[in-house]
Amino acid sequence: MENAAIHSRPPVALITGAAQRLGKAMTEHLARRGWSVAVHYNTSGGPAEDLVSRLAMEFPEQHFTAFRANLTNDRETDGLLTEVIRKMGKPELLINNASVFDPKKISDTGNAFFDFQMTVNLKAPFILTREYIRHCGQGMIVNMTDTRITSNRENYAAYTLAKKSLWELTKMTAAAYGPALRANAIAPGLTLAPAGKGEEYLRTLAAAIPMKRPGGIQPILDALDYLLKNDYLTGELLFCDGGQHL
Ligand SMILES: NC(=O)c1ccc[n+]([C@@H]2O[C@H](COP(=O)([O-])OP(=O)(O)OC[C@H]3O[C@@H](n4cnc5c(N)ncnc54)[C@H](OP(=O)(O)O)[C@@H]3O)[C@@H](O)[C@H]2O)c1
């Protein structure tokens, strides 16, 4: 799957939350490597359309289409993959990247907040995995988890629980659906500052991790390349976190 030239058409990747930040960077990266990309978005319609237009001009042999779905709406999540297949063909790669990352301790977590975090971060990837198994049955799923899955700090309680379970889903999928389907995960650490916080915020936190600096996007792109290239890897988790999980 690494080499796009072996396909009669460019291979297709569906990336959720692909209009901004890490999702956008993975979209641009895969485009440079010969992939067509289904750019999923929810509220970032303008950036998604700008991205697909720019990539279509830059890589005219490949296809780029934006797909809107609110992943808190089961019906929209259910229909996303079939819509991508209808317009672009079956994806060889699904990256469950879309996420919400909101702090609350267990004691402050209300039912609706819990459901919201769980739905976007776990249920939507579960539904997309199920649909991918049903409609594609082969290829690779990459789930974006978080280095926080190794800790039990409660400051992002619902988010962390969802990401822990997403890693369990990754292993369950890998165990059940090989060899045709590989499922792997990437656990970023200090990559991009959350909205409203700058680079200084990440640099301060980085003082406590082995590599003593934020990683930026490149380690994630390198991990993605490695997962695509190494077709004996399934049920694998690559920490791109400068050793933070230690
Ligand atoms: N950034 C980091 O340092 C870091 C660290 C650890 C783990 N990660 C993980 O890496 C992945 C990417 O991180 P990121 O910081 O780039 O993500 P992000 O900016 O927080 O979110 C990515 C996208 O998720 C989409 N999204 C949120 N709610 C949605 C909903 N209800 N329906 C559909 N889409 C929705 C948004 O799309 P729209 O903009 O279109 O609404 C958003 O652009 C995430 O899974 C994250 O947990 C990141």
The ligand as a MOL file (V3000), in Angstrom:
LIG
                    3D

  0  0  0     0  0            999 V3000
M  V30 BEGIN CTAB
M  V30 COUNTS 48 52 0 0 0
M  V30 BEGIN ATOM
M  V30 1 N -2.6510 17.9220 19.1190 0
M  V30 2 C -1.9770 17.1650 19.9710 0
M  V30 3 O -0.9540 17.5930 20.5290 0
M  V30 4 C -2.4650 15.7640 20.2800 0
M  V30 5 C -1.9460 15.1020 21.3870 0
M  V30 6 C -2.3980 13.8200 21.6540 0
M  V30 7 C -3.3380 13.2130 20.8470 0
M  V30 8 N -3.8140 13.8940 19.7480 0 CHG=1
M  V30 9 C -4.8210 13.2300 18.9190 0
M  V30 10 O -4.4920 13.3950 17.5620 0
M  V30 11 C -5.6820 13.6580 16.7980 0
M  V30 12 C -5.5630 14.9900 16.0630 0
M  V30 13 O -5.2970 16.0180 16.9990 0
M  V30 14 P -5.6810 17.5390 16.6800 0
M  V30 15 O -5.1870 18.3380 17.8270 0
M  V30 16 O -5.2540 17.8960 15.2920 0 CHG=-1
M  V30 17 O -7.2850 17.4300 16.7230 0
M  V30 18 P -8.3530 18.5960 16.9330 0
M  V30 19 O -7.8670 19.8170 16.2310 0
M  V30 20 O -8.7060 18.7370 18.3680 0
M  V30 21 O -9.6490 17.9770 16.2170 0
M  V30 22 C -9.5810 17.5060 14.8640 0
M  V30 23 C -10.9210 17.6780 14.2220 0
M  V30 24 O -11.9380 16.9080 14.8840 0
M  V30 25 C -13.1430 17.3400 14.3280 0
M  V30 26 N -14.3180 17.1440 15.1830 0
M  V30 27 C -14.5180 17.5510 16.4660 0
M  V30 28 N -15.7950 17.3080 16.8260 0
M  V30 29 C -16.4010 16.7260 15.7600 0
M  V30 30 C -17.7130 16.2610 15.4950 0
M  V30 31 N -18.7090 16.3650 16.3880 0
M  V30 32 N -17.9860 15.7340 14.2800 0
M  V30 33 C -17.0190 15.6520 13.3500 0
M  V30 34 N -15.7670 16.0770 13.5170 0
M  V30 35 C -15.4600 16.6220 14.7050 0
M  V30 36 C -13.0040 18.8480 14.0590 0
M  V30 37 O -13.4770 19.0690 12.7270 0
M  V30 38 P -14.0860 20.5140 12.2630 0
M  V30 39 O -12.9810 21.4950 12.5040 0
M  V30 40 O -14.4180 20.3110 10.8420 0
M  V30 41 O -15.3060 20.7600 13.1140 0
M  V30 42 C -11.5040 19.0930 14.2330 0
M  V30 43 O -10.9360 19.9060 13.2410 0
M  V30 44 C -6.8320 13.6120 17.7770 0
M  V30 45 O -7.4380 12.3380 17.7380 0
M  V30 46 C -6.1910 13.8590 19.1130 0
M  V30 47 O -6.8890 13.2690 20.2050 0
M  V30 48 C -3.4060 15.1550 19.4640 0
M  V30 END ATOM
M  V30 BEGIN BOND
M  V30 1 1 1 2
M  V30 2 2 2 3
M  V30 3 1 2 4
M  V30 4 1 4 5
M  V30 5 2 4 48
M  V30 6 2 5 6
M  V30 7 1 6 7
M  V30 8 2 7 8
M  V30 9 1 8 9
M  V30 10 1 8 48
M  V30 11 1 9 10
M  V30 12 1 9 46
M  V30 13 1 10 11
M  V30 14 1 11 12
M  V30 15 1 11 44
M  V30 16 1 12 13
M  V30 17 1 13 14
M  V30 18 2 14 15
M  V30 19 1 14 16
M  V30 20 1 14 17
M  V30 21 1 17 18
M  V30 22 2 18 19
M  V30 23 1 18 20
M  V30 24 1 18 21
M  V30 25 1 21 22
M  V30 26 1 22 23
M  V30 27 1 23 24
M  V30 28 1 23 42
M  V30 29 1 24 25
M  V30 30 1 25 26
M  V30 31 1 25 36
M  V30 32 1 26 27
M  V30 33 1 26 35
M  V30 34 2 27 28
M  V30 35 1 28 29
M  V30 36 1 29 30
M  V30 37 2 29 35
M  V30 38 1 30 31
M  V30 39 2 30 32
M  V30 40 1 32 33
M  V30 41 2 33 34
M  V30 42 1 34 35
M  V30 43 1 36 37
M  V30 44 1 36 42
M  V30 45 1 37 38
M  V30 46 2 38 39
M  V30 47 1 38 40
M  V30 48 1 38 41
M  V30 49 1 42 43
M  V30 50 1 44 45
M  V30 51 1 44 46
M  V30 52 1 46 47
M  V30 END BOND
M  V30 END CTAB
M  END
